[in-house]
Amino acid sequence: MSKQSKPRLNLIIRWGGTLLSIGVMIYLLSRVGWGEAWQTIRQLTTWRIALVLVLVFVSRFATFGRWYMLLKDQTPSLSMTETLKLTFAGLFASNVLPTTIGGDVLRLAGAVRLGLSTSLAAASLVVDRLVGMTGMALMVPFSLPGLSAYLHSRSLSAPAGSMAFPFFSRVKRGFRKVVDDLRFWSKHPLILIKALGFTLIHQAAIYLIISILTKGMGETLSFWQIAGIWSLTYFITLLPISINGLGLQEVTITNLYTLLGGLSPATSIALALILRLVWLIGSLPGAFFIGEVLAGKSPSEVEESLPEETL
């Protein structure tokens, strides 16, 4: 497959997945009833909404703290302010910009522009992702009771469709440099433990947000139920089949919290829609920094400006 056709196929897959997911979400909303979903949302009190907004920024600052912890002992490094700006710019790109260029690519480009080597910037983002995934993976076992109960109580009504995505593996020139930079953190496990601590703060804030919202809508899940189901949601929405997880995240939340958590469909749909809005609000500070990070370039030009071995 040519270099030009691969990005085009990726774009088609993501836009197709996004439109399909949004279509499924609209269908679920129509089955539940728009009015019922709205009435469920209206049960939320002002203090709950305010607390949720505070917690979403606790979560966002924890993700900043995790990346900063990984970078601060590097030479060269990024300042706390630079790391904060890049973190929020990446969040803004991931939640607001209608592009396939993810927040990590934006953070990578910004870090390189600020003086980090491409390999070090890429390695730090790889470790940042792995630490985040580790925290989520720790919560997966808490979803198993609900999953087991669901699988034993009923059979799946529709066969799960599968889509094969071709995997192209090529050894890039910069791969060895990235691996070399990854070795730094293997020699400094305390840094990883501190970064994991920020991940757990980030996750706890998310779980509390969901708990506050569901209780405000008249239903209750235990903290560990929320943690387990959200971890599954997180890994499912990592699939590169939609733009910024749009639609895919909402459909996943609606189904998992209904099937595994026992929430009513109206509450699950309302939760999915509110969380999308909350994540959007939590990323808005990045709007003040994204122009500086892009340095006058469009998101696609940012990706093209990166060395080929990092893509």
Summary of the structure (lengths in Angstrom):
residues: 311
radius of gyration: 20.1
end to end distance: 15.8
largest distance: 56.2
contacts: 970
relative contact order: 0.18
helix: 75%
strand: 0%
